[in-house]
């Protein structure tokens, strides 16, 4: 895990004191809310429906026990005892008082955390695969590159006031767990024919009001040119991105309107002017950053664990959890454990202070003191010995975090929606809770198999509904909440935007509609081996639409 150097500490501490002064002037009335707004947004502070919300940056999703304990402390002392993990691998506190924010930022700085650039028209928190450094299909760990991008983009003088927010994601594995193709810049680590490391580069992806899949602009970019090429992309966007209409200000609109060939030409032209100058990464600097992410000292373990196998044989609950929540590790005798923050009837992504402390304990004792936040609003223990997984499961069960349904229908992504967000049109949380309750029986979930439901409370798509196998978008119709359903979306390496199946459903109807879709899939799938997304892509929307609207006709 990256550790602050003297520059980082000074930089963050100075920012805390600057904002402390700005908050003092706002509380005294010296600054109006309009004057204060751009200042608070640069420090991750939003004014939502009921209170201030503070969004904490978690670069590429990396946490350790000390950071989790600090977040738990803040939740207890300054919030209502919980936090909310987001699809950007960040954490939000939703009940913050303005007077407390400087103290919170000061406490975060003690454990090398901050809230800088988690909002505003800037380059946001850089995200990456939550299995980084552990996945069996990984070409190389993407976190060093994400850290380099974080350092480059922090308060970049040219990119502090972009036309709109800007998001970058990096994937180091063949299977994309970072949704890179729905980011402004998506970077896929690859090797060329000579075995050299580099990146396939996508530009112009994004969800929201007008969803687009990113366009390929470079098949292979040498790793030393990472910053030069990203600088060229953002310069082109900063120069040509629209500033007259915030709904058309994202780079995805620029790519769409100008065409990918023209945007590629402009990027390459800008890149040629930069290439070979100070932004070219020297090998020594790449190695220095990579050293922070050296793998932990794994023990030499047999590939099979008698304790792990025996625990599965005698405890069906543990066996179910191991089947869904444990992924293979690149090191023999280890596993990757997913902690789903989606217990039946719970709020997706929410975690209590006590649960944060429990995960911190588990990570320190059993997982090399590493925790990752996934963009699916779960936590991951990336390095756990198979021998220790029964003990990890028992500790998670005591903390209420042992739900065995990673990737199943109740492992739902949902934004905070109208319960918190001033931008939302409809509630997301109650819909997610009711769907989870409807499909709460684990045997039924396992019969259905892999199925990702994603819910957003407005067109901004913080719940990533466009790339849900079943996507649900809340809309307002004359003061009543309705829900539009899409089918066939996916955020992986076979990225696709879901298709709208028809008119929306009321809050009272939407859970029944989801059940109708699922029942139609079970009836029409070729075999249990054909998962939901495969069936939708084979069948199209027609049979699902017919079943849905026959039900409500």
Residue pairs with C-beta under 8 A, 6 or more apart in sequence:
1 62
1 64
1 292
1 293
1 370
2 59
2 62
2 143
2 147
2 289
2 292
2 293
3 112
3 292
4 12
4 112
8 112
9 109
9 112
11 154
12 109
12 112
12 114
12 116
13 109
15 43
15 105
15 114
15 116
16 102
16 105
16 106
16 109
16 114
19 39
19 43
19 101
19 102
19 105
20 102
20 105
20 106
22 31
22 36
22 39
22 40
23 98
23 99
23 101
23 102
25 31
25 36
26 33
26 36
26 40
26 98
27 98
27 99
31 39
33 47
37 47
38 120
40 46
40 47
41 119
41 120
42 116
42 117
42 119
42 120
42 122
43 101
43 105
43 115
43 116
44 54
44 55
44 56
44 57
44 115
44 116
44 117
44 118
44 119
45 52
45 53
45 54
45 55
45 96
45 98
45 101
45 115
45 119
46 52
46 53
46 54
46 55
46 119
47 53
47 422
48 94
48 420
48 421
48 422
49 418
49 419
49 420
49 421
49 422
50 94
50 95
50 420
51 94
51 95
51 96
51 97
52 96
52 97
52 98
52 101
53 92
53 93
53 94
53 96
53 420
54 92
54 93
54 96
54 101
54 104
54 115
55 86
55 90
55 91
55 92
55 115
55 118
55 119
56 71
56 90
56 91
56 92
56 93
56 108
56 113
56 114
56 115
56 118
57 90
57 113
57 114
57 115
57 116
57 117
57 118
57 125
58 89
58 90
58 91
58 113
58 125
58 373
59 125
59 126
59 146
59 147
59 150
60 89
60 126
60 127
60 128
60 132
60 142
60 143
60 146
60 147
60 150
60 170
61 89
61 127
61 128
61 130
61 372
61 373
61 374
61 375
61 380
62 143
62 370
62 371
62 372
62 373
63 370
63 371
63 372
63 373
64 360
64 363
64 364
64 369
64 370
64 371
65 360
65 361
65 363
65 364
65 369
65 371
66 111
66 360
67 111
67 112
67 113
68 356
68 357
68 359
68 360
68 363
68 371
69 356
69 357
69 360
70 107
70 108
70 110
70 111
70 113
71 83
71 91
71 356
72 353
72 354
72 356
72 357
72 360
73 107
73 353
74 83
74 93
74 104
74 107
74 108
75 81
75 82
75 83
75 93
75 352
75 353
75 356
76 353
78 93
78 96
78 97
78 100
78 103
78 104
79 93
79 94
79 95
79 96
80 94
80 95
81 352
81 353
82 350
82 351
82 352
82 353
83 91
83 92
83 93
83 350
83 351
83 353
83 356
84 91
84 92
84 93
84 94
84 347
84 349
84 350
84 351
84 416
85 91
85 92
85 341
85 349
85 350
85 351
85 373
85 377
85 378
85 379
86 92
86 349
86 377
86 462
87 375
87 376
87 377
87 413
87 415
87 462
87 463
87 464
88 118
88 124
88 125
88 127
88 167
88 375
89 125
89 127
89 130
89 373
89 374
89 375
90 118
90 125
90 373
91 373
92 416
93 104
94 416
94 420
96 104
105 114
105 115
108 114
108 115
116 154
116 155
117 123
117 124
117 125
117 153
117 154
117 155
118 124
118 125
119 165
120 165
121 161
121 162
121 163
121 164
121 165
121 166
122 153
122 159
122 160
122 161
122 162
122 165
122 166
123 153
123 156
123 159
123 162
123 166
123 167
123 168
123 234
124 165
124 166
124 167
124 168
125 150
126 146
126 147
126 149
126 150
126 153
126 168
126 169
126 170
127 146
127 167
127 168
127 169
127 170
127 178
127 183
127 375
128 142
128 143
128 146
128 169
128 170
128 171
128 172
128 178
129 135
129 138
129 142
129 170
129 171
129 172
129 173
129 176
129 177
129 178
130 177
130 178
130 372
130 373
130 374
130 375
130 378
130 380
130 382
131 138
131 173
131 177
131 327
131 336
131 372
131 380
131 382
132 138
132 141
132 142
132 143
132 172
132 372
132 382
133 141
133 143
133 293
133 295
133 382
134 329
134 330
134 331
134 334
134 336
134 382
134 383
135 172
135 173
135 175
135 177
135 327
135 330
135 336
136 328
136 329
136 330
137 173
137 174
137 175
138 172
138 173
138 330
139 172
139 173
139 174
139 189
139 190
139 191
139 197
140 172
140 189
140 197
141 172
141 290
141 293
142 170
142 171
142 172
142 178
142 187
142 189
143 293
144 286
144 289
144 290
144 292
144 293
145 170
145 187
145 189
145 199
145 223
145 226
146 168
146 170
147 289
147 292
147 293
148 226
148 227
148 281
148 285
148 286
148 289
149 168
149 170
149 226
149 227
149 230
152 227
152 230
152 231
153 159
153 168
158 234
158 235
158 238
159 166
159 234
159 238
162 234
162 237
162 238
162 241
163 237
163 238
163 241
163 242
163 243
163 249
163 250
164 241
164 246
164 249
164 250
165 250
166 184
166 185
166 234
166 237
166 251
167 183
167 184
167 185
167 206
168 183
168 184
168 185
168 186
168 187
168 230
169 178
169 179
169 180
169 183
169 185
169 186
169 187
170 178
170 180
170 187
170 189
171 177
171 178
171 180
171 186
171 187
171 188
171 189
172 189
174 493
175 492
175 493
176 188
176 491
176 492
176 493
176 495
177 374
177 375
177 492
178 375
179 375
179 464
179 467
179 491
179 492
179 495
180 186
180 187
180 188
180 202
180 205
180 214
181 202
181 205
181 213
181 214
181 491
181 493
181 495
182 205
182 206
182 207
182 211
182 213
182 214
182 464
182 466
182 467
182 491
182 495
183 202
183 205
183 206
183 214
184 203
184 204
184 205
184 206
184 237
184 250
184 251
184 252
185 201
185 202
185 203
185 214
185 230
185 233
185 234
186 201
186 202
186 203
186 205
186 214
187 199
187 200
187 201
187 202
187 226
188 199
188 200
188 201
188 202
189 197
189 198
189 199
190 197
190 198
190 199
190 200
190 220
191 197
191 198
192 198
192 220
196 222
196 223
197 223
198 220
198 221
198 222
198 223
199 218
199 220
199 221
199 223
199 226
199 229
200 216
200 218
200 219
200 220
200 221
201 216
201 217
201 218
201 221
201 229
201 233
202 214
202 215
202 216
202 217
203 214
203 215
203 217
203 233
203 251
203 255
203 260
203 263
203 267
204 212
204 214
204 215
204 251
204 252
204 254
204 255
204 256
204 260
204 263
205 212
205 213
205 214
205 215
205 252
205 495
206 212
206 214
206 250
206 251
206 252
207 461
207 464
207 465
207 466
207 467
208 250
208 459
208 460
208 461
209 247
209 459
209 460
210 247
210 252
210 253
210 256
211 461
211 466
211 497
212 252
212 255
212 256
212 497
213 495
213 496
213 497
214 252
214 495
215 255
215 260
215 263
216 260
217 233
217 260
217 263
217 264
217 267
218 229
221 229
223 281
223 286
224 280
224 281
224 282
224 283
224 286
225 271
225 275
225 280
225 281
226 281
227 279
227 280
227 281
228 271
228 274
228 275
228 277
228 279
228 280
229 267
229 271
231 270
231 274
231 279
232 267
232 268
232 270
232 271
232 273
232 274
233 251
233 267
235 270
236 254
236 263
236 266
236 267
236 270
237 251
237 254
240 254
240 258
240 266
241 249
241 250
241 251
241 253
241 254
242 248
242 249
242 253
242 254
243 249
254 263
255 263
258 266
295 331
295 383
296 368
296 370
296 383
298 331
298 333
298 334
298 383
299 333
299 385
300 333
301 331
301 332
301 333
301 334
301 385
301 386
301 387
302 332
302 333
303 332
303 333
304 386
305 333
305 385
305 386
305 387
305 389
307 386
307 387
307 390
308 322
308 386
308 387
308 389
308 390
311 318
311 319
311 322
311 389
311 390
311 393
312 318
312 319
312 322
313 319
315 390
317 397
317 402
317 404
318 390
318 393
320 404
320 442
320 446
321 393
321 402
321 403
321 404
322 389
322 393
323 404
324 404
324 405
324 406
324 407
324 408
325 337
325 338
325 339
325 340
325 404
325 405
325 406
326 335
326 336
326 337
326 338
326 389
327 335
327 336
327 338
328 335
328 336
329 335
329 336
329 382
329 383
331 383
333 385
333 386
333 387
334 383
334 384
334 385
334 386
335 384
335 385
335 386
335 389
336 380
336 381
336 382
336 383
336 384
337 367
337 380
337 381
337 384
337 389
337 392
338 374
338 378
338 379
338 380
338 406
339 359
339 378
339 379
339 380
339 381
339 396
339 401
340 378
340 401
340 403
340 405
340 406
340 411
341 348
341 349
341 350
341 351
341 377
341 378
341 379
341 401
342 348
342 349
342 377
342 378
342 403
342 405
342 410
342 411
342 412
342 436
343 400
343 401
343 403
344 403
344 410
344 436
344 437
344 440
345 433
345 436
345 437
345 440
346 433
346 436
347 414
347 429
347 432
347 433
348 377
348 412
348 413
348 414
348 429
348 432
349 377
349 413
349 414
351 359
351 379
354 399
355 399
355 400
355 401
358 395
358 396
358 398
358 399
358 401
359 371
359 379
359 399
359 401
360 371
361 395
362 381
362 392
362 395
362 396
363 369
363 370
363 371
363 381
366 381
366 384
366 385
366 388
366 391
366 392
366 395
367 381
367 382
367 383
367 384
367 392
368 382
368 383
370 381
370 382
370 383
371 379
371 380
371 381
372 379
372 380
372 382
373 379
373 380
374 380
375 464
376 411
376 413
376 452
377 413
377 414
378 406
378 411
381 392
384 392
393 402
396 402
403 410
404 442
405 411
405 442
405 445
407 450
407 451
407 452
408 445
408 446
408 448
408 449
408 450
408 451
409 435
409 439
409 445
409 448
409 451
409 453
409 518
410 435
410 436
410 439
410 440
410 445
411 452
412 432
412 435
412 436
412 453
412 454
412 455
413 452
413 453
413 454
413 455
413 463
413 464
413 468
414 428
414 429
414 431
414 432
414 454
414 455
414 456
414 463
415 421
415 424
415 428
415 455
415 456
415 457
415 458
415 462
415 463
416 424
416 428
416 429
416 457
416 462
417 424
417 426
417 427
417 428
417 429
417 455
417 456
417 457
417 458
417 463
417 474
418 424
418 425
418 426
418 427
418 428
418 457
418 474
418 481
419 427
419 428
419 429
419 430
421 457
421 458
421 462
423 458
423 460
424 457
424 458
424 474
425 457
425 458
425 459
425 474
425 475
425 476
425 481
426 457
426 458
426 474
426 475
426 476
426 481
426 482
426 483
426 507
427 457
427 474
427 481
427 507
428 455
428 456
428 457
428 463
428 472
428 474
430 507
431 455
431 472
431 474
431 483
431 507
431 510
431 511
432 453
432 455
434 511
435 453
435 511
435 514
438 511
438 514
438 515
439 445
439 448
439 515
439 518
447 522
447 528
448 518
448 521
448 522
448 532
449 528
449 531
449 532
450 531
450 532
450 533
451 469
451 470
451 518
451 531
451 532
451 533
452 468
452 469
452 470
452 490
453 468
453 469
453 470
453 471
453 472
453 514
454 463
454 464
454 465
454 467
454 468
454 470
454 471
454 472
454 489
455 463
455 465
455 468
455 471
455 472
455 473
455 474
456 462
456 463
456 464
456 465
456 471
456 472
456 473
456 474
457 463
457 474
458 473
458 474
458 475
459 473
459 475
461 473
464 471
464 491
465 471
465 472
465 473
465 486
465 489
465 498
466 486
466 489
466 497
466 498
467 489
467 490
467 491
467 495
467 496
467 497
467 498
468 486
468 489
468 498
469 487
469 488
469 489
469 490
469 498
469 532
469 533
469 536
470 485
470 486
470 487
470 498
470 514
470 517
470 532
471 485
471 486
471 487
471 489
471 498
472 483
472 484
472 485
472 486
472 510
472 514
473 483
473 484
473 485
473 486
474 481
474 482
474 483
475 481
475 482
475 483
475 484
475 504
476 482
477 504
480 506
481 506
481 507
482 504
482 505
482 506
482 507
483 504
483 505
483 506
483 507
483 510
483 513
484 500
484 503
484 504
485 500
485 501
485 502
485 504
485 505
485 510
485 513
485 514
485 517
485 548
486 497
486 498
486 499
486 500
486 501
487 498
487 499
487 501
487 517
487 536
487 541
487 544
488 496
488 498
488 499
488 533
488 536
488 537
488 541
489 496
489 497
489 498
490 496
490 533
499 541
501 541
501 544
501 545
501 548
502 545
502 548
502 549
503 549
505 512
505 513
505 552
509 552
512 551
513 548
513 551
513 552
516 544
516 547
516 548
516 551
517 544
517 547
517 548
518 532
519 547
520 543
520 544
520 547
521 532
521 535
521 536
521 544
524 535
524 539
524 543
525 535
526 535
526 538
530 538
536 544
